[in-house]
Amino acid sequence: MTDPTTPKPPDPPTEPPQPSMSPVADPAPEANLVAGAGTATPKKRSNVRAWVVGGTALAVILCCGGAVIGTFNGDESKPTAGASSSPAASPTSASPTTVAPTTAAPTSTIPTPTKAAPPPKPPSYKTLTERQWKLIAKDPDGYLGKTYVVYGRVTQFDAATGTDSFRADVAHRRMAEDYDYETNTILNGSASDLDNLVEDDIFRANVTVLGSFSYDTQIGGETTVALLQVDSIKVL
């Protein structure tokens, strides 16, 4: 029983009402006490923790939302099954054109030089014996195209014979006397080669047998002689 004379102790001080806390519970309220202060300051630390937790949740939500949006975008970029693709993406159905190989042998780019034909050999003019020359004079047609060396004396070279033809007495060699040239013969040649030749000249000539030749004589007859082509001539 309480003594009425004993003074009544004062009522303990009433603790002020606590402010409203963040929805996120603080698992360790004791850690919110400031060392040495002796009083708790839960409001300030609870707000910081709430901001940290809320920021983390917001970051997670944003990341998830970006992944979802990226998935939607990726799905939109993929062509749906059965849909026709664009002409640029689809390969052409036409096969590439190829050139069939030819069976012809390749031609050489360097032309083969044509071998020039050798120049014709100059004719060889044979010397004659007296008998050989008499056989030619007897049958000139039998020695057509043959080439020989003859000697003679010009008997007629005037306007009647012309500038490219003359008449001469011919032998197989150079004779000691003019009258020793016995065989009457007609010789044809180039006017330039015969330009320096006149009647009574003794000559040496390389000739080709052209056959026989007939002409009218001044006394009204006809004679047939050997016809020779002068290839070269020299006055002796």
Helices and strands as residue ranges (DSSP letters): G 29-32, H 42-77, H 130-138, G 140-143, E 147-156, E 165-171, G 178-180, E 183-188, E 202-216, E 222-235
